[in-house]
Amino acid sequence: MKIYNIALIGFGGVNRALAELIATKNPLWERDLGFSLNIVAVSDLYLGSVISPNGLDAKTLVEANFEKGGFGGLSGGSAEADNETIIKTAPADIIVEATYTNPADGQPAVSHCRWALNSGKHVVTTNKGPVAIAAQELKALAEANGVHFEYEGSVMSGTPVIRMAEKTLAGAEVKGFEGILNGTSNFVLGRMENGLDFASAVAEAQALGYAEADPTADVEGLDVRLKVVILANELLGANLKPEDVSCHGISKLSPSDIQAAAKANGRWKLIGSAVRNADGTISCSVAPKQLPLGHPLAGVNGATNAVSLNTELLGSVTVTGPGAGRIETAYALLSDIVAIHNAPSPNFAKEAA
Ligand SMILES: NC(=O)c1ccc[n+]([C@@H]2O[C@H](COP(=O)([O-])OP(=O)(O)OC[C@H]3O[C@@H](n4cnc5c(N)ncnc54)[C@H](OP(=O)(O)O)[C@@H]3O)[C@@H](O)[C@H]2O)c1
């Protein structure tokens, strides 16, 4: 039975949820998946960093109420988040990157991924920044070092879209996609349909924990734009940067726009889309669109996400599910580790060739 040693970079909602799962589900994973996970290091801006070659107790990590710099009090600990040392020297097979998403240049997460891959360690991440901005470089680095760079959770949290399109639908020829890729804006649009104005709907989303104190990235489409870049580059072979995608959010939609759509048997949704044109170019956008009620995305309500993949051989295939959530996103990390575990070894590929 395989034990993967993992190092957690960032110990906020997602990586803490992964530790919670490890604390309770390792026996199940041993039985069903053929491996278990052992946390050998953690680094977090607030808590500091710690390396423990034999493994840290996941339950203690989750339940101890560490103060700022609290990892400094542990054996092998420091009050500082020394990411570079942790990533390069911790005896980890896999680096789990779940720090904050920087939409401008992906840093410092891009560096975290580079350090890990150059050290011969696999990377799994839910962070959109390095994937939207540096996926090509990081995938090449992974290949050169014989390791994996996996990022299923960067688009729809634990709801599978990248691996579904690439593995399950291999050969179906994805020609384009359109998706509801931000739960906050979808929730806000739903509440506006129920009669709230934009500001009140955003305030409600904030009160329920769906929207950040600054909701700009969600309601102005900036979060969706990163996801469109990730999907278009991954599924359509594009080479887009975020600034290549035109981006309009939902803040300019008025209650009368919403009512007019309802009268016309339609509904506004914030749609991120990309399509490969006949000449091979890729057209993509983020914009509110009025969908007819029969459209596969029109019935996706609340904070749920969905993507319709337009394929040559199957037509439209829609996957829908949570697009956020601590445990849901930690599941994406597990699914990445399952993919690493199940990948044929390079030696096997050579023997088969
Ligand atoms: N939560 C979701 O539903 C979800 C879904 C999909 C994708 N994601 C992505 O997954 C990543 C993690 O999300 P999350 O919800 O866990 O975020 P979070 O709760 O804000 O946690 C991020 C943690 O990383 C720490 N951190 C920030 N910069 C760091 C650095 N340079 N070195 C070490 N630690 C650092 C933060 O410390 P401080 O608090 O001190 O800054 C925080 O503890 C983000 O990129 C997010 O966009 C999240």
The ligand as an SDF file (V2000), in Angstrom:
LIG
                    3D

 48 52  0  0  0  0  0  0  0  0999 V2000
  -12.4370   27.9550   -1.2510 N   0  0  0  0  0  0  0  0  0  0  0  0
  -12.9480   27.5890   -2.4200 C   0  0  0  0  0  0  0  0  0  0  0  0
  -14.1230   27.2690   -2.5360 O   0  0  0  0  0  0  0  0  0  0  0  0
  -12.0600   27.5330   -3.6300 C   0  0  0  0  0  0  0  0  0  0  0  0
  -12.5610   26.9730   -4.8220 C   0  0  0  0  0  0  0  0  0  0  0  0
  -11.7250   26.8680   -5.9370 C   0  0  0  0  0  0  0  0  0  0  0  0
  -10.4350   27.3730   -5.8760 C   0  0  0  0  0  0  0  0  0  0  0  0
  -10.0000   27.9540   -4.7130 N   0  0  0  0  0  0  0  0  0  0  0  0
   -8.6260   28.4870   -4.6810 C   0  0  0  0  0  0  0  0  0  0  0  0
   -7.8500   27.6920   -3.7780 O   0  0  0  0  0  0  0  0  0  0  0  0
   -6.8820   28.4980   -3.1150 C   0  0  0  0  0  0  0  0  0  0  0  0
   -7.0690   28.3760   -1.6040 C   0  0  0  0  0  0  0  0  0  0  0  0
   -8.3790   28.7720   -1.2790 O   0  0  0  0  0  0  0  0  0  0  0  0
   -8.8290   28.9340    0.2420 P   0  0  0  0  0  0  0  0  0  0  0  0
  -10.2940   29.0670    0.2180 O   0  0  0  0  0  0  0  0  0  0  0  0
   -8.1910   27.8900    1.0690 O   0  0  0  0  0  0  0  0  0  0  0  0
   -8.1780   30.3520    0.5740 O   0  0  0  0  0  0  0  0  0  0  0  0
   -7.8800   30.9350    2.0230 P   0  0  0  0  0  0  0  0  0  0  0  0
   -8.8340   30.3980    3.0250 O   0  0  0  0  0  0  0  0  0  0  0  0
   -7.7010   32.3900    1.8540 O   0  0  0  0  0  0  0  0  0  0  0  0
   -6.4620   30.2610    2.3810 O   0  0  0  0  0  0  0  0  0  0  0  0
   -5.2760   30.6280    1.7800 C   0  0  0  0  0  0  0  0  0  0  0  0
   -4.2100   30.4620    2.8510 C   0  0  0  0  0  0  0  0  0  0  0  0
   -2.9430   30.6390    2.2350 O   0  0  0  0  0  0  0  0  0  0  0  0
   -2.1910   31.5170    3.0580 C   0  0  0  0  0  0  0  0  0  0  0  0
   -1.2470   32.2060    2.2190 N   0  0  0  0  0  0  0  0  0  0  0  0
   -1.4350   33.2660    1.3890 C   0  0  0  0  0  0  0  0  0  0  0  0
   -0.2910   33.5760    0.7620 N   0  0  0  0  0  0  0  0  0  0  0  0
    0.6470   32.7140    1.2250 C   0  0  0  0  0  0  0  0  0  0  0  0
    2.0170   32.5280    0.9920 C   0  0  0  0  0  0  0  0  0  0  0  0
    2.6890   33.3030    0.1440 N   0  0  0  0  0  0  0  0  0  0  0  0
    2.6480   31.5420    1.6460 N   0  0  0  0  0  0  0  0  0  0  0  0
    2.0220   30.7410    2.5150 C   0  0  0  0  0  0  0  0  0  0  0  0
    0.7020   30.8650    2.7860 N   0  0  0  0  0  0  0  0  0  0  0  0
    0.0320   31.8370    2.1380 C   0  0  0  0  0  0  0  0  0  0  0  0
   -3.2080   32.4590    3.6720 C   0  0  0  0  0  0  0  0  0  0  0  0
   -2.6710   33.0700    4.8130 O   0  0  0  0  0  0  0  0  0  0  0  0
   -3.2590   34.5140    5.2420 P   0  0  0  0  0  0  0  0  0  0  0  0
   -4.6990   34.2650    5.5810 O   0  0  0  0  0  0  0  0  0  0  0  0
   -2.4230   34.9300    6.3990 O   0  0  0  0  0  0  0  0  0  0  0  0
   -3.1020   35.4190    4.0440 O   0  0  0  0  0  0  0  0  0  0  0  0
   -4.3390   31.4780    3.9710 C   0  0  0  0  0  0  0  0  0  0  0  0
   -4.1580   30.8290    5.2040 O   0  0  0  0  0  0  0  0  0  0  0  0
   -7.1020   29.9380   -3.6280 C   0  0  0  0  0  0  0  0  0  0  0  0
   -6.1790   30.1910   -4.6600 O   0  0  0  0  0  0  0  0  0  0  0  0
   -8.5260   29.9040   -4.1640 C   0  0  0  0  0  0  0  0  0  0  0  0
   -8.7340   30.8310   -5.2100 O   0  0  0  0  0  0  0  0  0  0  0  0
  -10.7640   28.0320   -3.5970 C   0  0  0  0  0  0  0  0  0  0  0  0
  1  2  1  0
  2  3  2  0
  2  4  1  0
  4  5  1  0
  4 48  2  0
  5  6  2  0
  6  7  1  0
  7  8  2  0
  8  9  1  0
  8 48  1  0
  9 10  1  0
  9 46  1  0
 10 11  1  0
 11 12  1  0
 11 44  1  0
 12 13  1  0
 13 14  1  0
 14 15  2  0
 14 16  1  0
 14 17  1  0
 17 18  1  0
 18 19  2  0
 18 20  1  0
 18 21  1  0
 21 22  1  0
 22 23  1  0
 23 24  1  0
 23 42  1  0
 24 25  1  0
 25 26  1  0
 25 36  1  0
 26 27  1  0
 26 35  1  0
 27 28  2  0
 28 29  1  0
 29 30  1  0
 29 35  2  0
 30 31  1  0
 30 32  2  0
 32 33  1  0
 33 34  2  0
 34 35  1  0
 36 37  1  0
 36 42  1  0
 37 38  1  0
 38 39  2  0
 38 40  1  0
 38 41  1  0
 42 43  1  0
 44 45  1  0
 44 46  1  0
 46 47  1  0
M  CHG  2   8   1  16  -1
M  END
$$$$
